[in-house]
């Protein structure tokens, strides 16, 4: 049985280096899940098949708004 690569649309190779969202997040030391979501959606907006470009943009905005909420919540606690 052949394994289906469900994440192939995220994988790109450049000069022998695999540049998927995980690698880029690692290189830039992105630790926030919301920011990782934004990165992933920016890199592949409208190219994943089940969501169009407009929906990916709405998801990016939603993730950014939640990240701002988390920052505000953390400011209140600290």
C-alpha positions as CSV (number, residue, x, y, z in Angstrom):
1,X,0.0,0.0,0.0
2,X,1.4,3.4,-1.0
3,X,1.4,6.1,1.6
4,X,-0.4,9.3,0.5
5,X,1.5,12.5,1.1
6,X,-1.2,14.7,2.5
7,X,1.3,17.6,3.0
8,X,3.0,17.6,-0.4
9,X,1.5,21.0,-1.3
10,X,3.6,22.5,1.6
11,X,6.9,21.0,0.5
12,X,9.3,22.9,-1.8
13,X,13.0,22.2,-2.4
14,X,15.4,25.1,-3.1
15,X,19.1,24.4,-3.8
16,X,18.7,21.0,-2.1
17,X,17.1,22.4,1.1
18,X,13.5,21.4,1.9
19,X,11.6,24.6,2.6
20,X,8.3,23.7,4.1
21,X,6.5,25.8,6.7
22,X,8.0,23.8,9.6
23,X,11.6,24.4,8.4
24,X,10.9,28.1,7.8
25,X,9.3,28.5,11.3
26,X,12.3,26.7,12.8
27,X,14.8,28.9,11.0
28,X,13.0,32.1,12.1
29,X,12.5,30.7,15.6
30,X,8.7,31.1,15.4
31,X,7.2,29.6,18.6
32,X,3.6,30.9,18.5
33,X,1.1,28.4,17.0
34,X,-0.9,31.3,15.7
35,X,2.1,32.7,13.8
36,X,2.9,29.3,12.5
37,X,-0.6,29.1,11.2
38,X,-0.3,32.5,9.5
39,X,3.0,31.5,7.9
40,X,1.6,28.2,6.6
41,X,-1.5,30.0,5.1
42,X,0.6,32.8,3.6
43,X,3.0,30.4,1.9
44,X,0.2,28.3,0.4
45,X,-2.8,30.6,0.2
46,X,-5.4,29.3,-2.2
47,X,-3.2,26.3,-3.2
48,X,-4.4,23.6,-0.9
49,X,-7.5,22.6,-2.8
50,X,-10.2,22.7,-0.2
51,X,-10.0,26.4,0.7
52,X,-9.8,29.3,-1.7
53,X,-7.5,32.3,-1.5
54,X,-10.2,34.5,0.2
55,X,-10.9,31.9,2.9
56,X,-7.2,31.6,3.6
57,X,-6.9,35.4,4.0
58,X,-9.8,35.3,6.5
59,X,-8.1,32.5,8.4
60,X,-4.9,34.6,8.5
61,X,-6.8,37.6,9.9
62,X,-8.5,35.4,12.5
63,X,-5.2,33.9,13.6
64,X,-3.6,37.3,13.9
65,X,-6.5,38.6,15.9
66,X,-6.2,35.7,18.3
67,X,-2.5,36.3,18.7
68,X,-3.2,39.9,19.6
69,X,-5.8,38.7,22.2
70,X,-3.2,36.3,23.7
71,X,-0.7,39.2,24.0
72,X,-3.3,41.3,25.7
73,X,-4.3,38.5,28.0
74,X,-0.7,37.8,28.9
75,X,-0.1,41.6,29.6
76,X,-3.0,41.5,32.1
77,X,-1.6,38.5,33.9
78,X,2.0,39.7,34.2
